[in-house]
């Protein structure tokens, strides 16, 4: 494949009207600059009021960092934490006792090649199972929901971590319970490290929790008592549940302090249904930053960008050089305004229409064009311009590191010459999302592939649809081409319609309405015997509403 060069990308920014005139900093977009600058200034004003220190992984407690070798027994429990200041919020959590300390949703640290051996004990009154999102393991250890752990039951996992270094994550996958359990707190991170990863940390002098910061983006809704509210209507069960408060690491309206240096953010979209259009902004402008990695680890080379989408299930590894920022004021991590394309099927979805809360009660188009909401108006519809986090830039000790030009030995993606397997995304007019016209049946393998086959899949989303972040269990994959992308996506794309994150190894790809995305999957693995996995939309309500398919890898 031809490489996605910086020139290509800056060229596409040019198509959007961006002027990269200031060295190292992409200026705000002329043409739409007035609106964009106003929107950005509004978000900066919003972020100025953020007063809650970002929750960071510590040595115990929520998101406590735990070597995977000490992750031997995990209980699924009901617990409470303080999310909104002064309130206790009931949650579901992964609880671990280790070394005399209690961990909730521990952030696991492992080395590529390590063995994971953990017993899951289900202490709640619902079936559950852990899925290791992004890892290539055998069907049983994948935790794909074809087997679940009943209340009071247990399950022993044992598998090797064979995947590239990256930030993976783990979350529940018992069909019928996935959206509720994930929403109520069952999700955390798994860092896999290798030599390339260690080299980058050393080169940039990065330390987890200080200059390398995981950011779990989630949207939630709370009732007056501070309890999480999850009560989707039939329309929301179909369209997806979008919470009105934007949390980062379960912190609302957060801020952090960071040195004037290169800071690495490892970002997970842990929402049920919300996508973000991420940018770092300051002084009415987007700052340039580097995309260093995606779901499945480091890119071959860093890509300079100034915005990117992130959809449910996806991860981004970004490097921000805060020496490029104006030292006099904070930087804001924001989600820029965009059309979430929820109305595409609005007149075509039978009794379930309208499909989203936006369509159900609030006129999204009017809301979306309003100036960024003031701090007194916490409502955040998907696609609204909203601040996510304020970064206060403090003086740093002498720091003269540079972002390396090569990050990893990732080879260019190649597709087989065989005709693609088509995956058509749609809905049946009866409240179900479909793949190739079918609604998920866990008892039936809808397709089979040969172990070791190199396949091309063409994932085709209907014109009248919603965006679908499609997640493949069992095998990471590469994105080869995007066709028919909506204008907003096309504006960020380079050669063959590819977005910056399409340059990496991924396990989840967002397919927009009307889009066809060609992916290359290598179904090689070392597991003996037939193995069953699933392919599904990571908008969790869409998967529950049928957009999931069981497939078999045959030996
Ligand atoms: Cu979907």
Boltz pocket constraint, residues with backbone or C-beta under 6 A from the ligand:
constraints:
  - pocket:
      binder: B
      contacts: [[A, 433], [A, 466], [A, 467], [A, 468], [A, 469], [A, 537], [A, 538], [A, 539], [A, 542], [A, 543], [A, 547]]
      max_distance: 6.0
